[in-house]
Amino acid sequence: MESNEVLEKLPRHLLSLVIEQPYNEYTAQDHAVWRYVMRQNVRYLPHVAHASYLEGLKKTGISINEIPHMYGVNRILKEIGWAAVAVDGFIPPSAFMEFQAHNVLVIAADIRPVNQVLYTPAPDIIHEAAGHAPIIADRQYAAYLRDFGKLGSMAFSSIYDEEIYEAIRHLSILKADPYSSVKAIEEAEEALDDISGKLDGPSEMALLRNLHWWTVEYGLIGDLAKPRIYGAGLLSSIGESYNCLQDNVKKLPYSIKAKNVSFDITTQQPQLFVTPDFDHLNLVLEEYASTMAVRRGGLHGVEKAMLSGSVATFVYSSGLQVSGRLNRFTDYNGHPSYLSLSGPVILAANGSVLPGHGIDYHSQGFGSPVGFIKGITTPPELLTSGELEFHGISEGKTVHLVFDSGIEVKGLLVEITRHEGKNLLFSFNQCTVAHQGNMLFQPGWGVYDMAVGAGITSTYSGVADPGAYQFEFPIPKEKTHKLIHTPKAKKLQQLYQAVRSIRKKGEMEMLKSIFDDLLQNHPEDWLLPLEIHELLEAKNDQQELKEDILRHLKRKAIEDESLLKLIQDGLVLGKS
């Protein structure tokens, strides 16, 4: 993989999802599919896409005639401050968002089969490289993507979100495989419906994914009556980029309400949202961000963490970051008063683990009160050394703290940990922690490290220092299908390769025998006849063969209405 400065800064815990692009596995037919779609895009999108698309296509240097290699993509993307990595299909949403937060474009390495040229139900290299990459050359839009990624990487998922992700991934893999049975697809659709029916309500991540879908993937921009395209899903779909602008697809003003509109990733969308400009995207994102636990903190954030069941980070008002899995909490007057986390846990500040407070030390968990100390109006993290001593809180002394919530901490204070002028931790020996007769910590358990903070200012999914926590995203259980072509399909691939070689070397004599082979053994194929016709058109050669191919293509368009526009558009391309 060609590296650049952006990739070199990528956190290690994301690297397990990165794969080597299987470039040598792309067939000549795959390259022909790429070429067909990209040439259609260059012909059509200037009339309907946001003005930055074509300029971005030039900046990113993405090839029109063949599938781009990641080496080349990264060499060019680094000029605009981004990078790209190859992945195996859908990856977990939080991981996708975190890549985006680090200015890294995630590119699914597969490419759609020829029977899904118009629209693919799964992410592929056309969608990512031809859809996302050109638009990120627009600095304003790229900043929106980065900000969205930062929020998305900290959004809480529900306990069912992972099941839904796996079910969607499974369904998309089946639908993207031309050899999948109808029964297998129907069973996958039923399984997804069953899991979706368990949801009590959407999670933070689910709502954020809706906003992502209706902007980054399927967004329209400009005038509501005559919008232009900027969403990558539309830019990469030569079928939907046309259909989406027709009157039968409802156009709605983009607002925070879009978070409540779900979507089906495996089909074309019945309605789309139109933003007046890229600035408006940030306004809506900020409006949603203000409702998230990462911004609100407090009891709201703690409850979100508890419902998610996942590893989370709790930021005390002192700046202390406590990362682990919440197993219980108490509240007092609408505010969290005690947090108990199961191990492993790390304590950090500014995203870096505090010395001696990693997963080995807090392997069994961590628990601490939150709030004000009774009788002291100053938040405990802001108490100066003099004020602490005045209240009897000094290293080397036995200290008895009673919190407004009723939680009591009593023990020999051995150390006060400070950071950036604030108290982060009080560490005790021979300590007891109790609440209403319940013992929360006993002297025999060792040193008690008490988090200091009047409140929880932020709560988010994930850990403050992933490296110290040894955090890694799980690799998807199901791999995308490596297509096992039939002997007949392999022979067709050989014909595509022969035409590809002729385009490079100009040996036109073989085209008639290739077309005769197609007619006899592969009459269902429509793309290769277009490629041959285009070569003949360009050289003004073999007029009789050209007319035979044209008659064949017209018959196919009449016999199969779904091919009509594909063939018509392909013939137009051949004349350009």
C-alpha positions as CSV (number, residue, x, y, z in Angstrom):
1,M,0.0,0.0,0.0
2,E,1.4,3.4,-1.0
3,S,1.7,5.4,2.1
4,N,1.5,9.1,2.7
5,E,1.6,11.4,5.7
6,V,-2.1,10.9,6.5
7,L,-1.8,7.1,6.6
8,E,1.3,7.3,8.8
9,K,-0.8,9.0,11.4
10,L,-3.6,6.5,11.3
11,P,-4.2,4.8,14.7
12,R,-3.1,1.2,14.9
13,H,-6.5,-0.1,16.0
14,L,-7.9,0.7,12.6
15,L,-5.2,-1.2,10.6
16,S,-6.8,-4.6,11.2
17,L,-9.6,-3.6,8.8
18,V,-7.3,-2.6,6.0
19,I,-6.6,-5.1,3.2
20,E,-4.3,-5.2,0.3
21,Q,-6.2,-4.3,-2.9
22,P,-6.6,-7.5,-4.9
23,Y,-5.6,-5.7,-8.1
24,N,-4.6,-8.8,-10.0
25,E,-7.9,-10.4,-9.4
26,Y,-9.8,-7.8,-11.4
27,T,-10.9,-9.3,-14.7
28,A,-10.9,-7.6,-18.1
29,Q,-14.7,-7.4,-17.8
30,D,-14.3,-5.6,-14.4
31,H,-12.1,-3.0,-16.1
32,A,-14.7,-2.7,-18.9
33,V,-17.5,-2.1,-16.3
34,W,-15.3,0.6,-14.6
35,R,-14.6,2.2,-18.0
36,Y,-18.3,2.2,-19.0
37,V,-19.5,3.8,-15.8
38,M,-16.7,6.4,-15.7
39,R,-17.1,7.4,-19.3
40,Q,-20.9,7.8,-18.7
41,N,-20.1,9.9,-15.6
42,V,-17.8,12.2,-17.5
43,R,-20.4,12.6,-20.2
44,Y,-23.5,13.1,-18.0
45,L,-22.5,14.4,-14.5
46,P,-21.2,17.8,-15.6
47,H,-24.8,18.7,-16.4
48,V,-26.3,17.5,-13.1
49,A,-23.5,17.2,-10.4
50,H,-22.1,19.9,-8.1
51,A,-19.5,22.0,-9.8
52,S,-16.7,20.6,-7.7
53,Y,-17.1,17.0,-9.0
54,L,-15.3,17.3,-12.4
55,E,-12.7,19.5,-11.0
56,G,-12.2,17.0,-8.2
57,L,-12.0,14.2,-10.7
58,K,-9.1,16.0,-12.3
59,K,-7.4,16.7,-9.0
60,T,-7.6,13.1,-7.8
61,G,-6.3,11.9,-11.1
62,I,-8.6,8.9,-11.2
63,S,-8.3,6.9,-14.4
64,I,-11.3,6.7,-16.7
65,N,-10.2,3.6,-18.7
66,E,-9.2,1.2,-15.9
67,I,-9.7,0.5,-12.3
68,P,-7.4,2.7,-10.3
69,H,-4.6,1.2,-8.2
70,M,-4.4,2.3,-4.5
71,Y,-0.8,3.3,-5.0
72,G,-1.8,5.9,-7.6
73,V,-4.8,7.1,-5.6
74,N,-2.7,7.7,-2.5
75,R,0.0,9.5,-4.3
76,I,-2.5,12.0,-5.6
77,L,-4.8,12.2,-2.5
78,K,-2.0,13.3,-0.3
79,E,-1.9,16.6,-2.3
80,I,-5.3,17.5,-0.8
81,G,-4.5,16.2,2.7
82,W,-6.4,12.8,2.4
83,A,-5.5,9.2,1.9
84,A,-7.3,6.0,1.0
85,V,-7.3,2.4,2.2
86,A,-8.9,-0.8,0.8
87,V,-11.3,-2.7,2.9
88,D,-13.5,-5.8,2.5
89,G,-17.0,-4.4,1.9
90,F,-19.0,-2.9,4.7
91,I,-17.0,-2.3,7.8
92,P,-18.5,-1.4,11.3
93,P,-20.1,2.1,11.1
94,S,-18.0,3.5,14.0
95,A,-14.8,2.3,12.3
96,F,-15.9,3.9,9.0
97,M,-16.6,7.1,10.8
98,E,-13.2,7.1,12.5
99,F,-11.3,6.6,9.3
100,Q,-13.2,9.6,7.9
101,A,-12.3,11.6,11.0
102,H,-8.6,11.0,10.1
103,N,-9.1,12.1,6.5
104,V,-8.9,8.6,5.2
105,L,-11.3,7.4,2.5
106,V,-12.4,3.8,2.9
107,I,-12.5,2.1,-0.5
108,A,-14.3,-1.3,-0.8
109,A,-12.0,-3.3,-3.0
110,D,-14.7,-5.2,-4.9
111,I,-16.3,-4.0,-8.1
112,R,-19.9,-4.5,-9.1
113,P,-20.7,-7.3,-11.7
114,V,-21.9,-6.4,-15.2
115,N,-25.5,-7.1,-14.3
116,Q,-25.4,-4.4,-11.6
117,V,-23.8,-1.6,-13.7
118,L,-26.8,0.8,-13.1
119,Y,-26.9,0.3,-9.3
120,T,-25.1,-1.9,-6.8
121,P,-26.5,-2.9,-3.4
122,A,-23.0,-3.0,-1.8
123,P,-20.1,-0.6,-1.6
124,D,-17.6,-1.1,-4.4
125,I,-14.6,0.7,-5.8
126,I,-16.7,2.6,-8.2
127,H,-18.8,4.0,-5.4
128,E,-15.9,4.9,-3.2
129,A,-13.2,6.0,-5.7
130,A,-15.5,7.6,-8.3
131,G,-18.1,8.8,-5.9
132,H,-16.4,10.0,-2.7
133,A,-12.9,10.8,-3.9
134,P,-13.6,13.6,-6.4
135,I,-16.0,15.5,-4.0
136,I,-13.5,15.6,-1.1
137,A,-11.3,17.8,-3.2
138,D,-13.7,20.5,-2.2
139,R,-12.2,21.9,1.1
140,Q,-15.5,23.0,2.6
141,Y,-17.1,19.6,2.0
142,A,-14.0,17.7,3.1
143,A,-14.2,19.6,6.4
144,Y,-17.8,18.5,6.8
145,L,-16.8,14.9,6.2
146,R,-14.0,15.1,8.8
147,D,-16.3,16.7,11.4
148,F,-19.0,14.1,10.7
149,G,-16.4,11.4,11.2
150,K,-15.3,12.7,14.5
151,L,-18.9,12.8,15.9
152,G,-19.7,9.4,14.3
153,S,-16.7,7.7,15.9
154,M,-18.0,8.7,19.3
155,A,-21.7,8.0,18.8
156,F,-23.3,5.3,20.9
157,S,-24.8,2.2,19.2
158,S,-27.5,0.0,20.6
159,I,-27.0,-3.6,21.6
160,Y,-28.8,-4.6,18.3
161,D,-26.9,-2.3,16.0
162,E,-24.1,-4.8,15.6
163,E,-26.6,-7.5,14.7
164,I,-28.2,-5.2,12.2
165,Y,-24.8,-4.3,10.7
166,E,-23.9,-8.0,10.3
167,A,-27.4,-8.7,8.7
168,I,-27.0,-5.8,6.3
169,R,-23.5,-6.8,5.4
170,H,-24.7,-10.4,4.8
171,L,-27.6,-9.3,2.6
172,S,-25.4,-6.9,0.5
173,I,-22.8,-9.6,0.0
174,L,-25.4,-12.0,-1.3
175,K,-27.0,-9.3,-3.6
176,A,-23.7,-8.3,-5.0
177,D,-22.9,-11.9,-5.9
178,P,-24.5,-12.8,-9.3
179,Y,-24.4,-16.5,-8.4
180,S,-26.5,-16.1,-5.2
181,S,-29.8,-18.0,-5.1
182,V,-33.1,-16.2,-4.7
183,K,-33.9,-18.3,-1.6
184,A,-30.6,-17.2,0.1
185,I,-31.4,-13.6,-0.5
186,E,-35.0,-13.9,0.7
187,E,-33.8,-15.6,3.9
188,A,-31.3,-12.8,4.5
189,E,-34.0,-10.2,4.0
190,E,-36.3,-11.9,6.5
191,A,-33.5,-12.1,9.0
192,L,-32.8,-8.4,8.7
193,D,-36.5,-7.6,9.2
194,D,-36.6,-9.8,12.3
195,I,-33.6,-8.0,13.9
196,S,-35.0,-4.6,13.0
197,G,-38.3,-5.5,14.7
198,K,-36.5,-5.8,18.1
199,L,-35.4,-2.2,18.2
200,D,-37.1,-0.1,20.9
201,G,-35.8,3.1,19.3
202,P,-32.9,4.3,17.2
203,S,-29.5,4.8,18.8
204,E,-27.3,7.8,18.4
205,M,-25.3,6.0,15.7
206,A,-28.5,5.0,13.8
207,L,-29.7,8.6,13.7
208,L,-26.3,9.8,12.7
209,R,-26.1,7.2,9.9
210,N,-29.4,8.5,8.6
211,L,-27.9,12.0,8.3
212,H,-24.8,10.5,6.7
213,W,-26.9,8.6,4.2
214,W,-29.0,11.6,3.2
215,T,-26.0,13.8,2.7
216,V,-22.7,12.1,2.1
217,E,-24.2,9.2,0.3
218,Y,-27.4,10.4,-1.3
219,G,-27.4,14.2,-1.0
220,L,-28.6,16.8,-3.4
221,I,-27.7,20.5,-3.3
222,G,-29.0,23.8,-4.6
223,D,-32.5,24.7,-5.6
224,L,-35.2,22.4,-4.5
225,A,-36.9,22.5,-7.9
226,K,-33.7,21.8,-9.8
227,P,-31.0,20.4,-7.5
228,R,-27.6,19.0,-8.4
229,I,-25.9,15.9,-7.1
230,Y,-23.1,15.6,-4.6
231,G,-23.8,12.3,-2.7
232,A,-21.4,9.6,-3.6
233,G,-24.1,6.9,-3.9
234,L,-25.7,9.0,-6.7
235,L,-22.5,10.1,-8.4
236,S,-21.4,6.4,-8.7
237,S,-24.7,5.1,-9.9
238,I,-25.4,5.8,-13.6
239,G,-28.9,4.6,-13.1
240,E,-29.8,6.5,-10.0
241,S,-28.0,9.6,-11.0
242,Y,-30.5,9.9,-13.7
243,N,-33.6,8.6,-11.9
244,C,-33.0,10.7,-8.8
245,L,-33.7,13.9,-10.7
246,Q,-37.0,12.7,-12.1
247,D,-40.3,13.9,-10.6
248,N,-41.3,10.6,-9.1
249,V,-38.4,10.9,-6.6
250,K,-39.6,13.3,-3.9
251,K,-37.3,16.2,-3.1
252,L,-37.4,17.5,0.5
253,P,-35.5,20.4,2.2
254,Y,-32.6,19.0,4.2
255,S,-33.1,19.5,8.0
256,I,-32.6,17.8,11.3
257,K,-35.8,15.8,10.5
258,A,-33.8,13.7,8.1
259,K,-32.3,11.8,11.1
260,N,-35.7,10.1,11.5
261,V,-35.9,8.9,7.9
262,S,-34.5,5.4,7.5
263,F,-33.3,3.9,4.3
264,D,-32.9,0.6,2.4
265,I,-29.3,0.2,1.3
266,T,-30.1,-2.5,-1.3
267,T,-32.5,-0.5,-3.5
268,Q,-32.9,3.0,-5.0
269,Q,-34.4,5.7,-2.8
270,P,-38.0,7.0,-3.1
271,Q,-37.1,10.4,-1.6
272,L,-34.0,12.6,-1.3
273,F,-33.0,15.7,0.7
274,V,-31.7,18.9,-0.8
275,T,-29.3,21.2,1.1
276,P,-29.0,24.8,-0.2
277,D,-25.2,24.7,0.3
278,F,-22.4,22.9,2.1
279,D,-22.6,25.4,5.0
280,H,-26.1,24.2,5.8
281,L,-24.8,20.7,6.2
282,N,-22.6,21.9,9.1
283,L,-25.5,23.7,10.7
284,V,-27.7,20.6,10.8
285,L,-24.7,18.5,12.0
286,E,-24.1,20.9,14.8
287,E,-27.8,20.9,15.7
288,Y,-27.7,17.1,16.1
289,A,-24.3,17.1,17.8
290,S,-25.8,19.3,20.6
291,T,-28.2,16.4,21.5
292,M,-25.4,13.7,21.7
293,A,-23.9,12.3,24.9
294,V,-20.4,13.6,23.8
295,R,-21.7,17.1,24.1
296,R,-24.4,16.8,26.8
297,G,-22.6,14.4,29.3
298,G,-24.4,14.3,32.6
299,L,-27.0,11.7,33.4
300,H,-28.1,11.6,29.8
301,G,-24.7,10.5,28.7
302,V,-24.3,7.9,31.4
303,E,-27.7,6.4,30.5
304,K,-26.7,6.2,26.8
305,A,-23.5,4.4,27.8
306,M,-25.4,2.0,30.0
307,L,-27.9,1.2,27.2
308,S,-25.2,0.6,24.6
309,G,-23.4,-2.1,26.7
310,S,-20.2,-1.1,24.9
311,V,-16.9,0.3,26.1
312,A,-17.2,4.0,26.7
313,T,-15.3,7.0,28.0
314,F,-16.6,9.3,30.8
315,V,-15.0,12.7,31.0
316,Y,-15.0,14.3,34.5
317,S,-15.2,18.1,34.8
318,S,-11.6,17.9,35.9
319,G,-10.6,16.5,32.5
320,L,-10.0,13.0,33.8
321,Q,-11.1,10.4,31.2
322,V,-12.2,7.0,32.5
323,S,-12.6,4.4,29.8
324,G,-14.3,1.0,30.4
325,R,-17.6,-0.8,30.3
326,L,-20.2,0.7,32.7
327,N,-22.0,-1.9,34.8
328,R,-23.9,0.3,37.2
329,F,-24.4,3.9,38.3
330,T,-26.3,5.9,40.8
331,D,-27.7,9.4,40.5
332,Y,-28.6,12.3,42.8
333,N,-30.8,15.2,42.0
334,G,-30.7,14.4,38.3
335,H,-26.9,14.1,38.1
336,P,-24.7,11.0,38.1
337,S,-23.3,10.4,41.6
338,Y,-21.3,7.1,41.3
339,L,-20.0,5.2,38.4
340,S,-18.9,1.5,38.5
341,L,-17.0,0.1,35.5
342,S,-16.0,-3.5,34.8
343,G,-12.4,-4.1,33.8
344,P,-10.3,-3.5,32.0
345,V,-10.3,0.3,32.6
346,I,-7.8,3.0,31.8
347,L,-7.6,6.5,33.3
348,A,-6.4,9.2,30.9
349,A,-6.1,12.9,30.3
350,N,-6.1,14.6,26.9
351,G,-6.2,11.2,25.2
352,S,-3.1,9.8,26.9
353,V,-3.2,7.2,29.6
354,L,-2.0,8.4,33.0
355,P,1.3,6.7,34.1
356,G,0.4,3.7,36.2
357,H,-3.3,3.7,35.3
358,G,-3.5,1.3,32.4
359,I,-5.4,-1.9,31.9
360,D,-3.0,-4.0,34.0
361,Y,-3.5,-1.8,37.0
362,H,-7.3,-1.4,36.6
363,S,-7.9,-4.9,35.2
364,Q,-10.7,-5.6,37.7
365,G,-12.6,-2.4,37.1
366,F,-13.0,1.0,38.6
367,G,-15.6,2.8,40.7
368,S,-15.8,6.4,41.9
369,P,-18.1,9.1,43.1
370,V,-19.0,12.1,41.1
371,G,-20.1,15.5,42.5
372,F,-19.5,18.1,45.1
373,I,-18.1,17.5,48.6
374,K,-20.6,18.5,51.2
375,G,-20.0,21.9,52.7
376,I,-17.7,23.0,49.8
377,T,-19.2,25.1,47.1
378,T,-16.1,25.0,44.9
379,P,-15.9,22.1,42.4
380,P,-13.4,19.6,43.9
381,E,-11.2,19.7,40.8
382,L,-10.7,23.5,41.3
383,L,-9.6,23.4,44.9
384,T,-6.1,24.9,45.3
385,S,-3.5,23.3,47.6
386,G,-4.3,25.9,50.3
387,E,-8.1,25.3,50.0
388,L,-7.6,21.5,50.1
389,E,-5.5,21.8,53.3
390,F,-8.0,24.2,54.8
391,H,-10.7,21.5,54.4
392,G,-8.4,18.8,55.8
393,I,-7.5,17.2,52.5
394,S,-3.8,16.7,52.6
395,E,-1.4,14.0,51.5
396,G,-0.2,11.9,54.5
397,K,-3.4,12.5,56.5
398,T,-6.5,10.4,57.1
399,V,-9.3,12.1,55.1
400,H,-13.1,11.7,55.5
401,L,-15.0,13.0,52.5
402,V,-18.8,13.1,52.4
403,F,-20.4,14.0,49.1
404,D,-23.7,15.8,48.6
405,S,-25.1,12.4,47.3
406,G,-24.3,10.8,50.7
407,I,-21.4,8.7,49.4
408,E,-18.6,8.6,52.0
409,V,-14.9,8.1,51.3
410,K,-12.5,7.6,54.3
411,G,-8.8,6.6,54.2
412,L,-5.2,7.7,54.2
413,L,-4.6,10.1,51.4
414,V,-1.3,9.1,49.8
415,E,-1.2,11.1,46.6
416,I,-3.1,13.9,44.7
417,T,-2.7,13.7,40.9
418,R,-3.0,17.0,39.2
419,H,-3.1,17.9,35.5
420,E,-3.2,21.4,33.9
421,G,-3.9,23.0,37.3
422,K,-6.8,20.7,38.2
423,N,-7.1,17.8,40.7
424,L,-7.7,14.6,38.8
425,L,-7.3,11.8,41.4
426,F,-7.1,11.3,45.1
427,S,-5.3,8.0,45.9
428,F,-6.0,6.4,49.3
429,N,-4.7,3.5,51.4
430,Q,-6.8,1.7,54.0
431,C,-9.9,3.1,52.4
432,T,-13.6,2.5,52.7
433,V,-16.2,3.8,50.3
434,A,-19.8,3.5,51.4
435,H,-23.3,4.6,50.5
436,Q,-26.4,4.2,52.6
437,G,-24.9,1.1,54.3
438,N,-23.6,-0.4,51.1
439,M,-19.9,-1.0,51.1
440,L,-18.4,0.0,47.7
441,F,-14.7,-0.4,48.5
442,Q,-12.9,-2.1,51.4
443,P,-9.4,-1.6,52.8
444,G,-8.3,-5.1,51.8
445,W,-8.8,-4.4,48.1
446,G,-5.6,-2.2,47.9
447,V,-5.2,1.4,46.8
448,Y,-8.3,3.3,46.1
449,D,-8.0,5.8,43.3
450,M,-10.9,8.3,43.5
451,A,-11.8,10.3,40.4
452,V,-12.2,14.0,41.1
453,G,-14.9,16.0,39.3
454,A,-18.1,17.8,40.1
455,G,-19.8,16.3,37.1
456,I,-19.5,14.3,33.9
457,T,-19.1,16.8,31.1
458,S,-19.0,14.3,28.2
459,T,-19.6,10.6,27.5
460,Y,-18.8,8.9,24.3
461,S,-18.4,5.5,22.7
462,G,-14.8,4.2,22.5
463,V,-11.7,4.7,24.6
464,A,-9.6,7.8,25.3
465,D,-6.3,6.1,24.5
466,P,-7.0,3.1,22.2
467,G,-3.4,2.0,22.1
468,A,-3.1,1.8,25.9
469,Y,-6.4,0.0,26.0
470,Q,-5.2,-2.4,23.3
471,F,-8.5,-1.7,21.5
472,E,-9.1,-3.1,18.1
473,F,-12.2,-3.2,15.9
474,P,-13.4,-6.8,15.3
475,I,-12.8,-8.0,11.7
476,P,-16.1,-8.8,10.0
477,K,-17.0,-12.4,10.4
478,E,-18.3,-12.9,6.9
479,K,-16.0,-12.1,4.0
480,T,-17.2,-10.7,0.7
481,H,-17.5,-13.4,-1.9
482,K,-14.6,-14.1,-4.1
483,L,-16.5,-14.9,-7.3
484,I,-15.8,-18.4,-8.6
485,H,-16.5,-18.1,-12.3
486,T,-17.9,-21.0,-14.4
487,P,-15.7,-22.3,-17.3
488,K,-18.1,-20.5,-19.7
489,A,-17.7,-17.2,-17.8
490,K,-13.9,-17.6,-17.8
491,K,-14.0,-18.0,-21.6
492,L,-16.0,-14.7,-21.8
493,Q,-13.3,-13.1,-19.6
494,Q,-10.7,-14.1,-22.2
495,L,-12.7,-12.4,-24.9
496,Y,-12.8,-9.2,-22.8
497,Q,-9.1,-9.4,-22.3
498,A,-8.5,-9.9,-26.0
499,V,-10.5,-6.7,-26.8
500,R,-8.7,-4.8,-24.1
501,S,-5.4,-5.8,-25.6
502,I,-6.6,-4.8,-29.1
503,R,-7.5,-1.3,-27.7
504,K,-3.9,-0.9,-26.6
505,K,-2.2,-2.5,-29.6
506,G,-4.6,-1.6,-32.4
507,E,-4.7,-5.2,-34.0
508,M,-8.3,-5.0,-35.3
509,E,-8.3,-8.2,-37.4
510,M,-9.4,-10.4,-34.5
511,L,-12.5,-8.4,-33.7
512,K,-14.8,-10.4,-36.1
513,S,-13.8,-13.8,-34.7
514,I,-14.3,-12.4,-31.2
515,F,-17.8,-11.2,-32.1
516,D,-18.7,-14.5,-33.8
517,D,-17.6,-16.3,-30.6
518,L,-19.8,-14.0,-28.6
519,L,-22.9,-14.6,-30.7
520,Q,-22.4,-18.3,-30.5
521,N,-21.4,-18.8,-26.9
522,H,-22.3,-15.7,-25.0
523,P,-25.3,-14.1,-26.6
524,E,-26.5,-12.6,-23.3
525,D,-23.5,-10.3,-23.0
526,W,-24.1,-6.7,-24.1
527,L,-21.0,-4.7,-22.9
528,L,-18.4,-6.4,-25.0
529,P,-20.3,-5.8,-28.3
530,L,-20.4,-2.2,-27.3
531,E,-16.6,-2.2,-26.8
532,I,-16.0,-3.8,-30.1
533,H,-18.4,-1.4,-31.9
534,E,-16.6,1.6,-30.3
535,L,-13.3,0.4,-31.6
536,L,-14.6,0.0,-35.1
537,E,-16.3,3.4,-34.9
538,A,-13.1,5.1,-33.8
539,K,-11.1,3.5,-36.7
540,N,-13.9,3.7,-39.2
541,D,-13.1,0.1,-39.9
542,Q,-14.9,-3.1,-41.0
543,Q,-18.2,-1.4,-41.8
544,E,-20.1,-4.7,-42.3
545,L,-19.1,-6.0,-38.9
546,K,-20.0,-2.8,-37.3
547,E,-23.5,-3.0,-38.8
548,D,-23.9,-6.6,-37.6
549,I,-23.0,-5.6,-34.1
550,L,-25.4,-2.7,-34.2
551,R,-28.3,-5.0,-35.3
552,H,-27.4,-7.4,-32.5
553,L,-27.4,-4.6,-29.9
554,K,-30.8,-3.3,-31.1
555,R,-32.3,-6.8,-30.9
556,K,-31.0,-7.1,-27.3
557,A,-32.5,-3.7,-26.4
558,I,-35.9,-4.8,-27.8
559,E,-35.8,-8.2,-26.1
560,D,-34.7,-6.9,-22.7
561,E,-36.1,-3.4,-21.8
562,S,-33.6,-3.1,-18.9
563,L,-30.8,-2.9,-21.4
564,L,-32.3,-0.3,-23.6
565,K,-30.8,2.8,-21.9
566,L,-27.5,1.0,-21.2
567,I,-27.0,0.2,-24.9
568,Q,-28.3,3.6,-26.1
569,D,-25.9,5.4,-23.8
570,G,-23.1,3.1,-24.8
571,L,-23.6,3.8,-28.5
572,V,-23.5,7.5,-27.8
573,L,-20.2,7.1,-26.0
574,G,-18.8,5.2,-28.9
575,K,-19.3,8.2,-31.1
576,S,-17.7,10.7,-28.7
